[in-house]
């Protein structure tokens, strides 16, 4: 979609926080670790209306977000699927 290779690499929470300059942010470390536990226990598998209720708008997919903000990413117009 972006025309760029975006490899995925599984990293630890500590490595992620270090990469964004927040290694010493204990609150974020605990928050992300709690999310990992919730994912492992299947607590994030359900669908609710919490996010749209809070933001006042429907959620969008990554593709929809990129297409709505293509100029921000330095991309030309979206190619039509044919």
Backbone torsions as a table, in degrees:
resi	resn	phi	psi	omega
1	UNK	NA	-41.8	-179.7
2	UNK	-89.0	-10.9	-176.9
3	UNK	71.6	22.6	-179.7
4	UNK	-132.2	147.1	175.8
5	UNK	-79.5	120.7	179.8
6	UNK	-122.2	84.3	-177.7
7	UNK	-67.3	148.4	178.3
8	UNK	-102.3	136.1	176.1
9	UNK	-137.2	122.1	177.7
10	UNK	-70.6	126.6	178.8
11	UNK	-131.4	164.7	178.4
12	UNK	-79.1	164.1	176.6
13	UNK	-59.9	-43.4	179.8
14	UNK	-59.8	-42.9	179.3
15	UNK	-64.1	-42.1	178.1
16	UNK	-61.1	-49.7	-178.7
17	UNK	-62.8	-37.2	176.9
18	UNK	-63.3	-40.2	-177.3
19	UNK	-66.5	-23.7	178.5
20	UNK	-107.3	14.1	174.3
21	UNK	76.1	25.7	-177.8
22	UNK	-125.3	30.0	-175.5
23	UNK	-57.5	-33.6	-177.3
24	UNK	-90.7	10.5	-179.7
25	UNK	-87.8	90.9	-175.9
26	UNK	-61.1	-37.1	-179.2
27	UNK	-62.6	-45.0	179.4
28	UNK	-67.8	-38.6	177.9
29	UNK	-57.7	-50.4	-179.3
30	UNK	-65.2	-38.0	179.4
31	UNK	-61.7	-51.6	-178.9
32	UNK	-65.3	-37.3	177.4
33	UNK	-64.2	-37.8	177.2
34	UNK	-66.1	-37.9	177.7
35	UNK	-63.1	-41.6	178.8
36	UNK	-60.1	-43.4	178.4
37	UNK	-63.3	-44.2	178.1
38	UNK	-59.7	-40.7	178.0
39	UNK	-63.9	-45.7	-178.6
40	UNK	-62.8	-32.3	-179.5
41	UNK	-89.7	2.7	177.2
42	UNK	74.9	17.0	-177.4
43	UNK	-77.2	-11.5	-179.8
44	UNK	-105.0	10.9	-175.9
45	UNK	-80.1	-20.1	-177.3
46	UNK	-79.9	167.7	178.1
47	UNK	-115.6	135.1	176.4
48	UNK	-136.2	174.3	178.4
49	UNK	-98.9	15.8	-175.9
50	UNK	-60.4	-51.6	-176.7
51	UNK	-61.7	-50.7	178.2
52	UNK	-62.7	-31.9	177.8
53	UNK	-66.4	-38.9	-178.6
54	UNK	-74.5	-45.3	-175.2
55	UNK	-85.6	-20.1	-179.1
56	UNK	79.6	11.3	178.0
57	UNK	-147.6	157.6	-178.8
58	UNK	-69.8	154.7	175.1
59	UNK	-71.2	154.6	177.8
60	UNK	-124.9	157.6	175.3
61	UNK	-77.6	167.8	176.5
62	UNK	-59.7	-42.8	-179.9
63	UNK	-60.8	-44.6	178.8
64	UNK	-62.7	-42.2	179.8
65	UNK	-61.8	-46.5	-179.5
66	UNK	-63.2	-44.3	-179.7
67	UNK	-63.8	-34.2	178.8
68	UNK	-73.9	-20.1	-175.8
69	UNK	-126.4	33.1	-174.5
70	UNK	-56.4	-40.2	-178.0
71	UNK	-65.2	-32.6	177.4
72	UNK	-61.5	-34.2	-179.0
73	UNK	-90.2	3.5	-180.0
74	UNK	71.3	30.0	-177.9
75	UNK	-106.8	150.9	175.5
76	UNK	-78.0	-173.3	-179.6
77	UNK	-58.9	150.4	178.7
78	UNK	-65.2	140.4	176.1
79	UNK	-82.6	136.7	179.8
80	UNK	-75.1	142.7	178.5
81	UNK	-79.9	116.7	178.2
82	UNK	-134.4	NA	NA
